[in-house]
């Protein structure tokens, strides 16, 4: 009773365009995902990977410091 799931593959160009809409246009992830017919979690994953590759991700120690400063 297993279901065959087919996963949609997105081109790198499509992913870059979606990321640009969020980062440069300032649109919410949920809106971009809905407009493009993409799962919001997938878009979040693309953004995370993009930021890691670009080196923008905040390190764990930086996150801890930010939490401490917000208190």
CHARMM internal coordinates of N, CA and C (Angstrom, degrees):
IC EDIT
DIST 1 N 1 CA 1.4356
DIST 1 CA 1 C 1.5212
ANGL 1 N 1 CA 1 C 111.45
DIST 1 C 2 N 1.2899
ANGL 1 CA 1 C 2 N 116.65
DIHE 1 N 1 CA 1 C 2 N 28.18
DIST 2 N 2 CA 1.4632
ANGL 1 C 2 N 2 CA 118.38
DIHE 1 CA 1 C 2 N 2 CA 178.24
DIST 2 CA 2 C 1.5197
ANGL 2 N 2 CA 2 C 109.38
DIHE 1 C 2 N 2 CA 2 C -84.54
DIST 2 C 3 N 1.3050
ANGL 2 CA 2 C 3 N 114.04
DIHE 2 N 2 CA 2 C 3 N 146.33
DIST 3 N 3 CA 1.4623
ANGL 2 C 3 N 3 CA 120.11
DIHE 2 CA 2 C 3 N 3 CA 179.58
DIST 3 CA 3 C 1.5192
ANGL 3 N 3 CA 3 C 109.46
DIHE 2 C 3 N 3 CA 3 C -96.59
DIST 3 C 4 N 1.2884
ANGL 3 CA 3 C 4 N 114.90
DIHE 3 N 3 CA 3 C 4 N 140.65
DIST 4 N 4 CA 1.4576
ANGL 3 C 4 N 4 CA 119.16
DIHE 3 CA 3 C 4 N 4 CA 172.48
DIST 4 CA 4 C 1.5121
ANGL 4 N 4 CA 4 C 107.86
DIHE 3 C 4 N 4 CA 4 C -83.81
DIST 4 C 5 N 1.2992
ANGL 4 CA 4 C 5 N 115.73
DIHE 4 N 4 CA 4 C 5 N 119.48
DIST 5 N 5 CA 1.4621
ANGL 4 C 5 N 5 CA 119.70
DIHE 4 CA 4 C 5 N 5 CA 179.26
DIST 5 CA 5 C 1.5152
ANGL 5 N 5 CA 5 C 108.39
DIHE 4 C 5 N 5 CA 5 C -103.54
DIST 5 C 6 N 1.2889
ANGL 5 CA 5 C 6 N 114.86
DIHE 5 N 5 CA 5 C 6 N 132.80
DIST 6 N 6 CA 1.4569
ANGL 5 C 6 N 6 CA 118.38
DIHE 5 CA 5 C 6 N 6 CA 174.14
DIST 6 CA 6 C 1.5219
ANGL 6 N 6 CA 6 C 107.25
DIHE 5 C 6 N 6 CA 6 C -107.04
DIST 6 C 7 N 1.2855
ANGL 6 CA 6 C 7 N 115.09
DIHE 6 N 6 CA 6 C 7 N 130.53
DIST 7 N 7 CA 1.4498
ANGL 6 C 7 N 7 CA 120.90
DIHE 6 CA 6 C 7 N 7 CA -178.87
DIST 7 CA 7 C 1.5153
ANGL 7 N 7 CA 7 C 108.95
DIHE 6 C 7 N 7 CA 7 C -103.00
DIST 7 C 8 N 1.2911
ANGL 7 CA 7 C 8 N 114.63
DIHE 7 N 7 CA 7 C 8 N 136.13
DIST 8 N 8 CA 1.4542
ANGL 7 C 8 N 8 CA 119.95
DIHE 7 CA 7 C 8 N 8 CA 179.16
DIST 8 CA 8 C 1.5149
ANGL 8 N 8 CA 8 C 108.87
DIHE 7 C 8 N 8 CA 8 C -81.21
DIST 8 C 9 N 1.3003
ANGL 8 CA 8 C 9 N 116.47
DIHE 8 N 8 CA 8 C 9 N 133.38
DIST 9 N 9 CA 1.4575
ANGL 8 C 9 N 9 CA 122.09
DIHE 8 CA 8 C 9 N 9 CA 178.14
DIST 9 CA 9 C 1.5224
ANGL 9 N 9 CA 9 C 107.81
DIHE 8 C 9 N 9 CA 9 C -100.83
DIST 9 C 10 N 1.3144
ANGL 9 CA 9 C 10 N 115.56
DIHE 9 N 9 CA 9 C 10 N 134.71
DIST 10 N 10 CA 1.4554
ANGL 9 C 10 N 10 CA 121.17
DIHE 9 CA 9 C 10 N 10 CA -179.46
DIST 10 CA 10 C 1.5237
ANGL 10 N 10 CA 10 C 108.82
DIHE 9 C 10 N 10 CA 10 C -110.64
DIST 10 C 11 N 1.3148
ANGL 10 CA 10 C 11 N 115.84
DIHE 10 N 10 CA 10 C 11 N 142.35
DIST 11 N 11 CA 1.4597
ANGL 10 C 11 N 11 CA 119.89
DIHE 10 CA 10 C 11 N 11 CA 179.29
DIST 11 CA 11 C 1.5215
ANGL 11 N 11 CA 11 C 109.66
DIHE 10 C 11 N 11 CA 11 C -72.72
DIST 11 C 12 N 1.3194
ANGL 11 CA 11 C 12 N 115.68
DIHE 11 N 11 CA 11 C 12 N 158.44
DIST 12 N 12 CA 1.4622
ANGL 11 C 12 N 12 CA 120.21
DIHE 11 CA 11 C 12 N 12 CA 176.86
DIST 12 CA 12 C 1.5227
ANGL 12 N 12 CA 12 C 110.67
DIHE 11 C 12 N 12 CA 12 C -60.77
DIST 12 C 13 N 1.3205
ANGL 12 CA 12 C 13 N 116.55
DIHE 12 N 12 CA 12 C 13 N -36.01
DIST 13 N 13 CA 1.4691
ANGL 12 C 13 N 13 CA 120.43
DIHE 12 CA 12 C 13 N 13 CA 179.11
DIST 13 CA 13 C 1.5310
ANGL 13 N 13 CA 13 C 110.73
DIHE 12 C 13 N 13 CA 13 C -64.02
DIST 13 C 14 N 1.3132
ANGL 13 CA 13 C 14 N 117.19
DIHE 13 N 13 CA 13 C 14 N -42.47
DIST 14 N 14 CA 1.4618
ANGL 13 C 14 N 14 CA 121.72
DIHE 13 CA 13 C 14 N 14 CA 178.23
DIST 14 CA 14 C 1.5235
ANGL 14 N 14 CA 14 C 110.08
DIHE 13 C 14 N 14 CA 14 C -60.63
DIST 14 C 15 N 1.3446
ANGL 14 CA 14 C 15 N 116.36
DIHE 14 N 14 CA 14 C 15 N -44.67
DIST 15 N 15 CA 1.4593
ANGL 14 C 15 N 15 CA 121.09
DIHE 14 CA 14 C 15 N 15 CA 179.80
DIST 15 CA 15 C 1.5243
ANGL 15 N 15 CA 15 C 110.91
DIHE 14 C 15 N 15 CA 15 C -63.31
DIST 15 C 16 N 1.3408
ANGL 15 CA 15 C 16 N 116.67
DIHE 15 N 15 CA 15 C 16 N -43.43
DIST 16 N 16 CA 1.4757
ANGL 15 C 16 N 16 CA 120.33
DIHE 15 CA 15 C 16 N 16 CA 178.65
DIST 16 CA 16 C 1.5204
ANGL 16 N 16 CA 16 C 110.90
DIHE 15 C 16 N 16 CA 16 C -60.96
DIST 16 C 17 N 1.3175
ANGL 16 CA 16 C 17 N 116.80
DIHE 16 N 16 CA 16 C 17 N -41.63
DIST 17 N 17 CA 1.4653
ANGL 16 C 17 N 17 CA 120.23
DIHE 16 CA 16 C 17 N 17 CA 179.27
DIST 17 CA 17 C 1.5284
ANGL 17 N 17 CA 17 C 111.11
DIHE 16 C 17 N 17 CA 17 C -63.97
DIST 17 C 18 N 1.3221
ANGL 17 CA 17 C 18 N 116.76
DIHE 17 N 17 CA 17 C 18 N -41.15
DIST 18 N 18 CA 1.4658
ANGL 17 C 18 N 18 CA 120.60
DIHE 17 CA 17 C 18 N 18 CA 178.58
DIST 18 CA 18 C 1.5242
ANGL 18 N 18 CA 18 C 110.48
DIHE 17 C 18 N 18 CA 18 C -64.71
DIST 18 C 19 N 1.3221
ANGL 18 CA 18 C 19 N 116.85
DIHE 18 N 18 CA 18 C 19 N -43.00
DIST 19 N 19 CA 1.4681
ANGL 18 C 19 N 19 CA 121.84
DIHE 18 CA 18 C 19 N 19 CA 178.61
DIST 19 CA 19 C 1.5218
ANGL 19 N 19 CA 19 C 110.22
DIHE 18 C 19 N 19 CA 19 C -62.64
DIST 19 C 20 N 1.3230
ANGL 19 CA 19 C 20 N 116.90
DIHE 19 N 19 CA 19 C 20 N -41.43
DIST 20 N 20 CA 1.4637
ANGL 19 C 20 N 20 CA 121.25
DIHE 19 CA 19 C 20 N 20 CA 179.68
DIST 20 CA 20 C 1.5257
ANGL 20 N 20 CA 20 C 110.79
DIHE 19 C 20 N 20 CA 20 C -61.53
DIST 20 C 21 N 1.3137
ANGL 20 CA 20 C 21 N 117.20
DIHE 20 N 20 CA 20 C 21 N -41.04
DIST 21 N 21 CA 1.4656
ANGL 20 C 21 N 21 CA 120.37
DIHE 20 CA 20 C 21 N 21 CA 179.41
DIST 21 CA 21 C 1.5223
ANGL 21 N 21 CA 21 C 111.48
DIHE 20 C 21 N 21 CA 21 C -60.21
DIST 21 C 22 N 1.3174
ANGL 21 CA 21 C 22 N 116.52
DIHE 21 N 21 CA 21 C 22 N -36.64
DIST 22 N 22 CA 1.4648
ANGL 21 C 22 N 22 CA 120.46
DIHE 21 CA 21 C 22 N 22 CA 179.95
DIST 22 CA 22 C 1.5215
ANGL 22 N 22 CA 22 C 110.79
DIHE 21 C 22 N 22 CA 22 C -77.21
DIST 22 C 23 N 1.3320
ANGL 22 CA 22 C 23 N 116.55
DIHE 22 N 22 CA 22 C 23 N -50.31
DIST 23 N 23 CA 1.4628
ANGL 22 C 23 N 23 CA 119.96
DIHE 22 CA 22 C 23 N 23 CA -172.21
DIST 23 CA 23 C 1.5253
ANGL 23 N 23 CA 23 C 113.79
DIHE 22 C 23 N 23 CA 23 C -78.22
DIST 23 C 24 N 1.3176
ANGL 23 CA 23 C 24 N 117.54
DIHE 23 N 23 CA 23 C 24 N -43.22
DIST 24 N 24 CA 1.4640
ANGL 23 C 24 N 24 CA 119.63
DIHE 23 CA 23 C 24 N 24 CA -174.56
DIST 24 CA 24 C 1.5177
ANGL 24 N 24 CA 24 C 113.06
DIHE 23 C 24 N 24 CA 24 C -93.70
DIST 24 C 25 N 1.3148
ANGL 24 CA 24 C 25 N 116.80
DIHE 24 N 24 CA 24 C 25 N -34.46
DIST 25 N 25 CA 1.4641
ANGL 24 C 25 N 25 CA 119.78
DIHE 24 CA 24 C 25 N 25 CA -179.40
DIST 25 CA 25 C 1.5271
ANGL 25 N 25 CA 25 C 111.35
DIHE 24 C 25 N 25 CA 25 C -89.45
DIST 25 C 26 N 1.3224
ANGL 25 CA 25 C 26 N 116.70
DIHE 25 N 25 CA 25 C 26 N -15.32
DIST 26 N 26 CA 1.4576
ANGL 25 C 26 N 26 CA 120.75
DIHE 25 CA 25 C 26 N 26 CA 177.48
DIST 26 CA 26 C 1.5166
ANGL 26 N 26 CA 26 C 114.76
DIHE 25 C 26 N 26 CA 26 C 74.80
DIST 26 C 27 N 1.3164
ANGL 26 CA 26 C 27 N 116.95
DIHE 26 N 26 CA 26 C 27 N 20.73
DIST 27 N 27 CA 1.4625
ANGL 26 C 27 N 27 CA 120.00
DIHE 26 CA 26 C 27 N 27 CA -179.95
DIST 27 CA 27 C 1.5269
ANGL 27 N 27 CA 27 C 110.15
DIHE 26 C 27 N 27 CA 27 C -80.00
DIST 27 C 28 N 1.3217
ANGL 27 CA 27 C 28 N 117.50
DIHE 27 N 27 CA 27 C 28 N 147.42
DIST 28 N 28 CA 1.4676
ANGL 27 C 28 N 28 CA 120.68
DIHE 27 CA 27 C 28 N 28 CA 178.35
DIST 28 CA 28 C 1.5311
ANGL 28 N 28 CA 28 C 111.40
DIHE 27 C 28 N 28 CA 28 C -65.69
DIST 28 C 29 N 1.3182
ANGL 28 CA 28 C 29 N 115.60
DIHE 28 N 28 CA 28 C 29 N 144.77
DIST 29 N 29 CA 1.4625
ANGL 28 C 29 N 29 CA 121.07
DIHE 28 CA 28 C 29 N 29 CA 179.83
DIST 29 CA 29 C 1.5223
ANGL 29 N 29 CA 29 C 110.55
DIHE 28 C 29 N 29 CA 29 C -56.06
DIST 29 C 30 N 1.3207
ANGL 29 CA 29 C 30 N 117.22
DIHE 29 N 29 CA 29 C 30 N -44.78
DIST 30 N 30 CA 1.4668
ANGL 29 C 30 N 30 CA 120.82
DIHE 29 CA 29 C 30 N 30 CA -177.99
DIST 30 CA 30 C 1.5269
ANGL 30 N 30 CA 30 C 111.28
DIHE 29 C 30 N 30 CA 30 C -59.25
DIST 30 C 31 N 1.3174
ANGL 30 CA 30 C 31 N 116.70
DIHE 30 N 30 CA 30 C 31 N -41.72
DIST 31 N 31 CA 1.4650
ANGL 30 C 31 N 31 CA 120.45
DIHE 30 CA 30 C 31 N 31 CA -179.13
DIST 31 CA 31 C 1.5217
ANGL 31 N 31 CA 31 C 111.03
DIHE 30 C 31 N 31 CA 31 C -67.26
DIST 31 C 32 N 1.3298
ANGL 31 CA 31 C 32 N 116.79
DIHE 31 N 31 CA 31 C 32 N -46.40
DIST 32 N 32 CA 1.4671
ANGL 31 C 32 N 32 CA 120.66
DIHE 31 CA 31 C 32 N 32 CA -179.80
DIST 32 CA 32 C 1.5265
ANGL 32 N 32 CA 32 C 109.63
DIHE 31 C 32 N 32 CA 32 C -61.49
DIST 32 C 33 N 1.3228
ANGL 32 CA 32 C 33 N 116.33
DIHE 32 N 32 CA 32 C 33 N -45.14
DIST 33 N 33 CA 1.4655
ANGL 32 C 33 N 33 CA 120.27
DIHE 32 CA 32 C 33 N 33 CA 179.92
DIST 33 CA 33 C 1.5246
ANGL 33 N 33 CA 33 C 110.74
DIHE 32 C 33 N 33 CA 33 C -60.01
DIST 33 C 34 N 1.3122
ANGL 33 CA 33 C 34 N 116.02
DIHE 33 N 33 CA 33 C 34 N -45.98
DIST 34 N 34 CA 1.4701
ANGL 33 C 34 N 34 CA 120.62
DIHE 33 CA 33 C 34 N 34 CA -179.63
DIST 34 CA 34 C 1.5276
ANGL 34 N 34 CA 34 C 110.73
DIHE 33 C 34 N 34 CA 34 C -63.04
DIST 34 C 35 N 1.3365
ANGL 34 CA 34 C 35 N 116.50
DIHE 34 N 34 CA 34 C 35 N -45.99
DIST 35 N 35 CA 1.4632
ANGL 34 C 35 N 35 CA 120.75
DIHE 34 CA 34 C 35 N 35 CA -178.21
DIST 35 CA 35 C 1.5294
ANGL 35 N 35 CA 35 C 112.24
DIHE 34 C 35 N 35 CA 35 C -63.18
DIST 35 C 36 N 1.3356
ANGL 35 CA 35 C 36 N 116.36
DIHE 35 N 35 CA 35 C 36 N -34.55
DIST 36 N 36 CA 1.4634
ANGL 35 C 36 N 36 CA 120.64
DIHE 35 CA 35 C 36 N 36 CA -177.49
DIST 36 CA 36 C 1.5244
ANGL 36 N 36 CA 36 C 113.11
DIHE 35 C 36 N 36 CA 36 C -93.03
DIST 36 C 37 N 1.3258
ANGL 36 CA 36 C 37 N 116.76
DIHE 36 N 36 CA 36 C 37 N -5.81
DIST 37 N 37 CA 1.4605
ANGL 36 C 37 N 37 CA 119.92
DIHE 36 CA 36 C 37 N 37 CA -179.53
DIST 37 CA 37 C 1.5178
ANGL 37 N 37 CA 37 C 113.16
DIHE 36 C 37 N 37 CA 37 C 72.67
DIST 37 C 38 N 1.3334
ANGL 37 CA 37 C 38 N 115.29
DIHE 37 N 37 CA 37 C 38 N 34.81
DIST 38 N 38 CA 1.4620
ANGL 37 C 38 N 38 CA 122.12
DIHE 37 CA 37 C 38 N 38 CA -177.85
DIST 38 CA 38 C 1.5236
ANGL 38 N 38 CA 38 C 108.26
DIHE 37 C 38 N 38 CA 38 C -115.34
DIST 38 C 39 N 1.3077
ANGL 38 CA 38 C 39 N 116.89
DIHE 38 N 38 CA 38 C 39 N 147.30
DIST 39 N 39 CA 1.4523
ANGL 38 C 39 N 39 CA 120.87
DIHE 38 CA 38 C 39 N 39 CA 174.32
DIST 39 CA 39 C 1.5248
ANGL 39 N 39 CA 39 C 108.49
DIHE 38 C 39 N 39 CA 39 C -66.51
DIST 39 C 40 N 1.3228
ANGL 39 CA 39 C 40 N 117.39
DIHE 39 N 39 CA 39 C 40 N 133.40
DIST 40 N 40 CA 1.4675
ANGL 39 C 40 N 40 CA 121.68
DIHE 39 CA 39 C 40 N 40 CA -177.97
DIST 40 CA 40 C 1.5253
ANGL 40 N 40 CA 40 C 111.65
DIHE 39 C 40 N 40 CA 40 C -60.30
DIST 40 C 41 N 1.3300
ANGL 40 CA 40 C 41 N 117.53
DIHE 40 N 40 CA 40 C 41 N -34.82
DIST 41 N 41 CA 1.4644
ANGL 40 C 41 N 41 CA 119.91
DIHE 40 CA 40 C 41 N 41 CA 177.88
DIST 41 CA 41 C 1.5228
ANGL 41 N 41 CA 41 C 111.28
DIHE 40 C 41 N 41 CA 41 C -64.22
DIST 41 C 42 N 1.3213
ANGL 41 CA 41 C 42 N 116.58
DIHE 41 N 41 CA 41 C 42 N -36.88
DIST 42 N 42 CA 1.4671
ANGL 41 C 42 N 42 CA 119.75
DIHE 41 CA 41 C 42 N 42 CA 177.25
DIST 42 CA 42 C 1.5196
ANGL 42 N 42 CA 42 C 110.21
DIHE 41 C 42 N 42 CA 42 C -63.18
DIST 42 C 43 N 1.3217
ANGL 42 CA 42 C 43 N 116.32
DIHE 42 N 42 CA 42 C 43 N -44.27
DIST 43 N 43 CA 1.4613
ANGL 42 C 43 N 43 CA 120.07
DIHE 42 CA 42 C 43 N 43 CA 179.59
DIST 43 CA 43 C 1.5227
ANGL 43 N 43 CA 43 C 110.81
DIHE 42 C 43 N 43 CA 43 C -63.91
DIST 43 C 44 N 1.3231
ANGL 43 CA 43 C 44 N 117.63
DIHE 43 N 43 CA 43 C 44 N -40.47
DIST 44 N 44 CA 1.4697
ANGL 43 C 44 N 44 CA 120.62
DIHE 43 CA 43 C 44 N 44 CA 175.89
DIST 44 CA 44 C 1.5294
ANGL 44 N 44 CA 44 C 110.29
DIHE 43 C 44 N 44 CA 44 C -59.55
DIST 44 C 45 N 1.3271
ANGL 44 CA 44 C 45 N 116.94
DIHE 44 N 44 CA 44 C 45 N -41.99
DIST 45 N 45 CA 1.4638
ANGL 44 C 45 N 45 CA 120.51
DIHE 44 CA 44 C 45 N 45 CA 178.99
DIST 45 CA 45 C 1.5217
ANGL 45 N 45 CA 45 C 111.51
DIHE 44 C 45 N 45 CA 45 C -64.11
DIST 45 C 46 N 1.3299
ANGL 45 CA 45 C 46 N 117.35
DIHE 45 N 45 CA 45 C 46 N -40.63
DIST 46 N 46 CA 1.4664
ANGL 45 C 46 N 46 CA 120.47
DIHE 45 CA 45 C 46 N 46 CA 177.81
DIST 46 CA 46 C 1.5189
ANGL 46 N 46 CA 46 C 110.37
DIHE 45 C 46 N 46 CA 46 C -62.54
DIST 46 C 47 N 1.3351
ANGL 46 CA 46 C 47 N 116.35
DIHE 46 N 46 CA 46 C 47 N -42.85
DIST 47 N 47 CA 1.4640
ANGL 46 C 47 N 47 CA 120.70
DIHE 46 CA 46 C 47 N 47 CA 179.09
DIST 47 CA 47 C 1.5250
ANGL 47 N 47 CA 47 C 111.06
DIHE 46 C 47 N 47 CA 47 C -62.67
DIST 47 C 48 N 1.3160
ANGL 47 CA 47 C 48 N 116.22
DIHE 47 N 47 CA 47 C 48 N -44.23
DIST 48 N 48 CA 1.4657
ANGL 47 C 48 N 48 CA 120.43
DIHE 47 CA 47 C 48 N 48 CA -179.67
DIST 48 CA 48 C 1.5202
ANGL 48 N 48 CA 48 C 110.55
DIHE 47 C 48 N 48 CA 48 C -61.62
DIST 48 C 49 N 1.3196
ANGL 48 CA 48 C 49 N 116.62
DIHE 48 N 48 CA 48 C 49 N -47.04
DIST 49 N 49 CA 1.4657
ANGL 48 C 49 N 49 CA 120.66
DIHE 48 CA 48 C 49 N 49 CA 179.78
DIST 49 CA 49 C 1.5220
ANGL 49 N 49 CA 49 C 110.65
DIHE 48 C 49 N 49 CA 49 C -62.21
DIST 49 C 50 N 1.3184
ANGL 49 CA 49 C 50 N 116.44
DIHE 49 N 49 CA 49 C 50 N -42.62
DIST 50 N 50 CA 1.4651
ANGL 49 C 50 N 50 CA 121.45
DIHE 49 CA 49 C 50 N 50 CA 179.63
DIST 50 CA 50 C 1.5271
ANGL 50 N 50 CA 50 C 110.59
DIHE 49 C 50 N 50 CA 50 C -60.66
DIST 50 C 51 N 1.3111
ANGL 50 CA 50 C 51 N 116.64
DIHE 50 N 50 CA 50 C 51 N -45.12
DIST 51 N 51 CA 1.4657
ANGL 50 C 51 N 51 CA 120.91
DIHE 50 CA 50 C 51 N 51 CA -179.27
DIST 51 CA 51 C 1.5209
ANGL 51 N 51 CA 51 C 111.60
DIHE 50 C 51 N 51 CA 51 C -67.74
DIST 51 C 52 N 1.3216
ANGL 51 CA 51 C 52 N 117.15
DIHE 51 N 51 CA 51 C 52 N -37.00
DIST 52 N 52 CA 1.4660
ANGL 51 C 52 N 52 CA 120.29
DIHE 51 CA 51 C 52 N 52 CA 177.16
DIST 52 CA 52 C 1.5248
ANGL 52 N 52 CA 52 C 110.63
DIHE 51 C 52 N 52 CA 52 C -64.78
DIST 52 C 53 N 1.3284
ANGL 52 CA 52 C 53 N 115.93
DIHE 52 N 52 CA 52 C 53 N -43.59
DIST 53 N 53 CA 1.4660
ANGL 52 C 53 N 53 CA 120.24
DIHE 52 CA 52 C 53 N 53 CA 179.56
DIST 53 CA 53 C 1.5220
ANGL 53 N 53 CA 53 C 111.20
DIHE 52 C 53 N 53 CA 53 C -65.33
DIST 53 C 54 N 1.3171
ANGL 53 CA 53 C 54 N 115.79
DIHE 53 N 53 CA 53 C 54 N -33.05
DIST 54 N 54 CA 1.4593
ANGL 53 C 54 N 54 CA 121.11
DIHE 53 CA 53 C 54 N 54 CA -178.98
DIST 54 CA 54 C 1.5263
ANGL 54 N 54 CA 54 C 111.27
DIHE 53 C 54 N 54 CA 54 C -83.42
DIST 54 C 55 N 1.3199
ANGL 54 CA 54 C 55 N 116.14
DIHE 54 N 54 CA 54 C 55 N -15.62
DIST 55 N 55 CA 1.4547
ANGL 54 C 55 N 55 CA 120.33
DIHE 54 CA 54 C 55 N 55 CA 179.25
DIST 55 CA 55 C 1.5117
ANGL 55 N 55 CA 55 C 113.43
DIHE 54 C 55 N 55 CA 55 C 85.25
DIST 55 C 56 N 1.3296
ANGL 55 CA 55 C 56 N 117.66
DIHE 55 N 55 CA 55 C 56 N 19.39
DIST 56 N 56 CA 1.4640
ANGL 55 C 56 N 56 CA 121.63
DIHE 55 CA 55 C 56 N 56 CA -178.82
DIST 56 CA 56 C 1.5174
ANGL 56 N 56 CA 56 C 113.10
DIHE 55 C 56 N 56 CA 56 C -90.06
DIST 56 C 57 N 1.2997
ANGL 56 CA 56 C 57 N 116.57
DIHE 56 N 56 CA 56 C 57 N -9.94
DIST 57 N 57 CA 1.4543
ANGL 56 C 57 N 57 CA 118.72
DIHE 56 CA 56 C 57 N 57 CA -175.70
DIST 57 CA 57 C 1.5209
ANGL 57 N 57 CA 57 C 110.31
DIHE 56 C 57 N 57 CA 57 C -65.64
DIST 57 C 58 N 1.2892
ANGL 57 CA 57 C 58 N 115.71
DIHE 57 N 57 CA 57 C 58 N 137.92
DIST 58 N 58 CA 1.4591
ANGL 57 C 58 N 58 CA 121.55
DIHE 57 CA 57 C 58 N 58 CA 179.11
DIST 58 CA 58 C 1.5259
ANGL 58 N 58 CA 58 C 107.81
DIHE 57 C 58 N 58 CA 58 C -79.35
DIST 58 C 59 N 1.3221
ANGL 58 CA 58 C 59 N 116.14
DIHE 58 N 58 CA 58 C 59 N 131.26
DIST 59 N 59 CA 1.4608
ANGL 58 C 59 N 59 CA 120.04
DIHE 58 CA 58 C 59 N 59 CA -179.28
DIST 59 CA 59 C 1.5261
ANGL 59 N 59 CA 59 C 110.38
DIHE 58 C 59 N 59 CA 59 C -69.11
DIST 59 C 60 N 1.3200
ANGL 59 CA 59 C 60 N 115.56
DIHE 59 N 59 CA 59 C 60 N 164.78
DIST 60 N 60 CA 1.4624
ANGL 59 C 60 N 60 CA 120.29
DIHE 59 CA 59 C 60 N 60 CA -179.21
DIST 60 CA 60 C 1.5232
ANGL 60 N 60 CA 60 C 110.87
DIHE 59 C 60 N 60 CA 60 C -62.20
DIST 60 C 61 N 1.3271
ANGL 60 CA 60 C 61 N 117.16
DIHE 60 N 60 CA 60 C 61 N -40.40
DIST 61 N 61 CA 1.4683
ANGL 60 C 61 N 61 CA 119.50
DIHE 60 CA 60 C 61 N 61 CA 179.57
DIST 61 CA 61 C 1.5303
ANGL 61 N 61 CA 61 C 111.14
DIHE 60 C 61 N 61 CA 61 C -66.31
DIST 61 C 62 N 1.3285
ANGL 61 CA 61 C 62 N 116.71
DIHE 61 N 61 CA 61 C 62 N -35.39
DIST 62 N 62 CA 1.4646
ANGL 61 C 62 N 62 CA 119.98
DIHE 61 CA 61 C 62 N 62 CA 176.83
DIST 62 CA 62 C 1.5283
ANGL 62 N 62 CA 62 C 110.62
DIHE 61 C 62 N 62 CA 62 C -67.70
DIST 62 C 63 N 1.3199
ANGL 62 CA 62 C 63 N 116.77
DIHE 62 N 62 CA 62 C 63 N -38.03
DIST 63 N 63 CA 1.4619
ANGL 62 C 63 N 63 CA 120.31
DIHE 62 CA 62 C 63 N 63 CA 177.38
DIST 63 CA 63 C 1.5236
ANGL 63 N 63 CA 63 C 110.54
DIHE 62 C 63 N 63 CA 63 C -63.53
DIST 63 C 64 N 1.3320
ANGL 63 CA 63 C 64 N 116.25
DIHE 63 N 63 CA 63 C 64 N -42.13
DIST 64 N 64 CA 1.4624
ANGL 63 C 64 N 64 CA 120.34
DIHE 63 CA 63 C 64 N 64 CA 178.63
DIST 64 CA 64 C 1.5253
ANGL 64 N 64 CA 64 C 110.86
DIHE 63 C 64 N 64 CA 64 C -63.06
DIST 64 C 65 N 1.3275
ANGL 64 CA 64 C 65 N 116.18
DIHE 64 N 64 CA 64 C 65 N -40.97
DIST 65 N 65 CA 1.4633
ANGL 64 C 65 N 65 CA 119.71
DIHE 64 CA 64 C 65 N 65 CA 179.03
DIST 65 CA 65 C 1.5246
ANGL 65 N 65 CA 65 C 110.84
DIHE 64 C 65 N 65 CA 65 C -65.04
DIST 65 C 66 N 1.3176
ANGL 65 CA 65 C 66 N 116.89
DIHE 65 N 65 CA 65 C 66 N -41.61
DIST 66 N 66 CA 1.4634
ANGL 65 C 66 N 66 CA 120.22
DIHE 65 CA 65 C 66 N 66 CA 177.71
DIST 66 CA 66 C 1.5263
ANGL 66 N 66 CA 66 C 110.78
DIHE 65 C 66 N 66 CA 66 C -60.99
DIST 66 C 67 N 1.3241
ANGL 66 CA 66 C 67 N 116.91
DIHE 66 N 66 CA 66 C 67 N -42.99
DIST 67 N 67 CA 1.4650
ANGL 66 C 67 N 67 CA 120.48
DIHE 66 CA 66 C 67 N 67 CA 177.61
DIST 67 CA 67 C 1.5252
ANGL 67 N 67 CA 67 C 110.66
DIHE 66 C 67 N 67 CA 67 C -60.39
DIST 67 C 68 N 1.3278
ANGL 67 CA 67 C 68 N 116.03
DIHE 67 N 67 CA 67 C 68 N -43.18
DIST 68 N 68 CA 1.4643
ANGL 67 C 68 N 68 CA 120.88
DIHE 67 CA 67 C 68 N 68 CA -179.07
DIST 68 CA 68 C 1.5246
ANGL 68 N 68 CA 68 C 110.13
DIHE 67 C 68 N 68 CA 68 C -63.99
DIST 68 C 69 N 1.3159
ANGL 68 CA 68 C 69 N 117.65
DIHE 68 N 68 CA 68 C 69 N -42.25
DIST 69 N 69 CA 1.4627
ANGL 68 C 69 N 69 CA 121.60
DIHE 68 CA 68 C 69 N 69 CA -178.20
DIST 69 CA 69 C 1.5262
ANGL 69 N 69 CA 69 C 112.23
DIHE 68 C 69 N 69 CA 69 C -69.20
DIST 69 C 70 N 1.3166
ANGL 69 CA 69 C 70 N 117.19
DIHE 69 N 69 CA 69 C 70 N -28.28
DIST 70 N 70 CA 1.4659
ANGL 69 C 70 N 70 CA 120.79
DIHE 69 CA 69 C 70 N 70 CA -179.20
DIST 70 CA 70 C 1.5224
ANGL 70 N 70 CA 70 C 112.52
DIHE 69 C 70 N 70 CA 70 C -75.24
DIST 70 C 71 N 1.3101
ANGL 70 CA 70 C 71 N 117.96
DIHE 70 N 70 CA 70 C 71 N -16.40
DIST 71 N 71 CA 1.4704
ANGL 70 C 71 N 71 CA 121.47
DIHE 70 CA 70 C 71 N 71 CA -178.05
DIST 71 CA 71 C 1.4878
ANGL 71 N 71 CA 71 C 112.27
DIHE 70 C 71 N 71 CA 71 C -74.88
END
COOR INIT
IC SEED 1 N 1 CA 1 C
IC BUILD
